[in-house]
């Protein structure tokens, strides 16, 4: 039986939290000229990069026994679809009319048919998806599709494809060349290597034992690596690539937390578990929440009352709570109902076939 990884589950909440902090700093700087923790000076928060490595880790950890088992393909694809698309479509269709009613709200491409189609399918588009934060999901879906090939093909082909793809990604990862074509960038951007690193972490956890002391050391280094990367990006203390520090920190954090989970049954609070489960809803809704809240605060002239720090804290809290409500009252019922319809119907069909065979 597969071991439940509670610390890894809790760490899922880190992704939207880091991204919310970063985007709060950006919107506060735009609306009120207040730069929270100077985070608007860094290129990205790094939360999405951790998400990529975590996604690679989880998909391999959960499905490594399915590799080369073509009969597992349909269930895998359906689960991946249910995990992302229904909630994403709900949010996209909710905001899409706004771009037609208030054109100034967007950049113009949101009303174009090709943008709408590629956005809904989470396919690459030079202008990006209509829901801006969904750019990371475009990459995630690509990885899920590539991993599905490993379920169809045998392990030998998986190793060949992984090796060739990884070698082709290394130059881009270390910024040795720049890819200007968005389709080529989709397949050969250095970001793709993060999914492979996540898979490698899972392979290590499954087949190797890491001592508890080393695990704690790795998790600690990984956790503090993010603020170190932020500070170094702002003040250039050491001339080292931001993505490299974030990637290394993410690998250390995943390896450390997962190896602790494998050795110990760590109990996490219901709130921590809930925030981990709600991470996708929080991530997809937070930027829209921040934008609306800033407009309300500006309209009511509340910034002068609260000040920069308190306003920032309220934005982080309110956008997180909004995402939690979306998870509780939209995502969870929707996903549960779809699973009930899809998988129960399959089970019923199997039962009918079995009964016919017995009576035939």
HELIX and SHEET records of a PDB file:
HELIX    1   1 UNK A    6  UNK A   32  1                                  27    
HELIX    2   2 UNK A   36  UNK A   41  5                                   6    
HELIX    3   3 UNK A   47  UNK A   63  1                                  17    
HELIX    4   4 UNK A   64  UNK A   66  5                                   3    
HELIX    5   5 UNK A   70  UNK A   72  5                                   3    
HELIX    6   6 UNK A   73  UNK A  101  1                                  29    
HELIX    7   7 UNK A  103  UNK A  105  5                                   3    
HELIX    8   8 UNK A  109  UNK A  111  5                                   3    
HELIX    9   9 UNK A  113  UNK A  121  1                                   9    
HELIX   10  10 UNK A  132  UNK A  134  5                                   3    
HELIX   11  11 UNK A  135  UNK A  152  1                                  18    
HELIX   12  12 UNK A  155  UNK A  173  1                                  19    
HELIX   13  13 UNK A  182  UNK A  188  1                                   7    
HELIX   14  14 UNK A  192  UNK A  207  1                                  16    
HELIX   15  15 UNK A  212  UNK A  235  1                                  24    
HELIX   16  16 UNK A  242  UNK A  263  1                                  22    
HELIX   17  17 UNK A  270  UNK A  277  1                                   8    
HELIX   18  18 UNK A  279  UNK A  299  1                                  21    
HELIX   19  19 UNK A  303  UNK A  326  1                                  24    
HELIX   20  20 UNK A  327  UNK A  331  3                                   5    
HELIX   21  21 UNK A  332  UNK A  359  1                                  28    
END                                                                             
